[in-house]
Amino acid sequence: MAAKRTAELIPLCHPIPLTRVTVDFRLDETAHAIECTAMAECVGRTGVEMEALTAASIALLTIYDMCKAVDRGMVIESVRLLEKLGGKSGHWRSG
């Protein structure tokens, strides 16, 4: 839902007809952490990294909201782009 509403949340982002969005979580019990990975796709010749970053950020904020009664000291960190395919700039991968 967050990915679909990116244009309403981020100035200068235009609405993009998304064909697929996934949000996956990995629980690291040892570190008491949750890793969230979001992926967005569209058919058009534009990037959808803002949609994926918005989806991941809102998913993590949702977890914070659900768990804040247990621990208000939770930290959301390292929200970043891992990989981008297509669009004008082509393929990019985090180093």
C-alpha positions as CSV (number, residue, x, y, z in Angstrom):
1,M,0.0,0.0,0.0
2,A,2.8,2.4,0.8
3,A,4.5,1.8,-2.5
4,K,1.3,2.7,-4.4
5,R,1.1,6.0,-2.4
6,T,4.6,7.2,-2.9
7,A,3.6,10.0,-5.2
8,E,1.3,11.3,-2.4
9,L,4.1,11.2,0.2
10,I,7.3,12.3,-1.7
11,P,7.4,15.7,-3.4
12,L,8.1,15.5,-7.2
13,C,7.5,11.8,-7.4
14,H,4.9,10.9,-10.1
15,P,2.4,8.1,-9.8
16,I,3.7,4.9,-11.4
17,P,1.6,1.9,-12.4
18,L,3.3,-0.8,-10.4
19,T,3.1,-4.4,-11.7
20,R,4.5,-6.1,-8.6
21,V,5.6,-5.2,-5.0
22,T,6.9,-7.6,-2.4
23,V,7.9,-6.9,1.2
24,D,9.9,-9.7,2.9
25,F,11.1,-10.0,6.5
26,R,13.9,-11.9,8.1
27,L,14.1,-12.3,11.9
28,D,17.5,-12.3,13.5
29,E,16.8,-13.7,16.9
30,T,20.4,-13.4,18.1
31,A,20.6,-9.7,17.2
32,H,17.0,-9.1,18.2
33,A,16.5,-7.5,14.8
34,I,14.2,-7.7,11.8
35,E,15.5,-7.2,8.3
36,C,13.0,-5.9,5.7
37,T,13.6,-6.1,2.0
38,A,11.1,-4.5,-0.4
39,M,11.1,-5.0,-4.2
40,A,9.0,-3.0,-6.7
41,E,8.5,-3.6,-10.5
42,C,6.8,-1.8,-13.3
43,V,6.6,-2.2,-17.1
44,G,7.4,1.4,-17.9
45,R,10.8,2.9,-18.6
46,T,11.2,4.5,-15.2
47,G,12.8,3.5,-11.9
48,V,10.7,2.4,-8.9
49,E,13.4,2.7,-6.2
50,M,11.4,5.4,-4.4
51,E,8.4,3.0,-4.2
52,A,10.5,0.2,-2.8
53,L,12.2,2.4,-0.3
54,T,8.9,3.8,0.8
55,A,7.4,0.3,1.2
56,A,10.4,-0.8,3.3
57,S,10.3,2.3,5.5
58,I,6.5,2.1,6.1
59,A,6.7,-1.6,6.8
60,L,9.4,-0.9,9.5
61,L,7.4,1.9,11.0
62,T,4.4,-0.4,11.2
63,I,6.5,-2.9,13.1
64,Y,7.7,-0.1,15.4
65,D,4.1,1.0,16.0
66,M,3.0,-2.6,16.9
67,C,5.9,-3.2,19.2
68,K,6.4,0.2,20.9
69,A,4.6,-0.9,24.0
70,V,7.3,-3.4,24.6
71,D,10.3,-1.3,23.6
72,R,10.3,2.4,22.6
73,G,14.0,2.3,22.1
74,M,13.8,0.4,18.8
75,V,16.0,1.8,16.0
76,I,15.2,1.9,12.3
77,E,18.5,2.1,10.5
78,S,20.3,1.5,7.2
79,V,17.3,2.0,4.9
80,R,19.1,1.9,1.6
81,L,18.9,0.9,-2.1
82,L,20.5,-2.5,-2.7
83,E,19.9,-2.9,-6.4
84,K,18.1,-1.2,-9.3
85,L,17.5,-2.6,-12.8
86,G,16.2,-0.8,-15.8
87,G,15.1,2.8,-16.2
88,K,17.3,5.5,-17.8
89,S,20.3,4.8,-15.6
90,G,20.4,1.0,-16.2
91,H,21.7,-1.5,-13.7
92,W,23.1,-0.3,-10.3
93,R,24.1,-2.5,-7.3
94,S,25.2,-1.4,-3.9
95,G,28.9,-2.0,-3.3
